[in-house]
């Protein structure tokens, strides 16, 4: 696997650089709610404490 990765890495990076999408300057924000965790664990969830709200 390591030999395969070494031989494919440069062409893969080149492909991704070539396929980059040009920015239109118009950002899109998805405001649909995402369920983070079960209601019983809400108080223990500390990742976005102070940032996220219910």
Residue pairs with C-beta under 8 A, 6 or more apart in sequence:
36 42
36 45
36 52
37 45
42 54
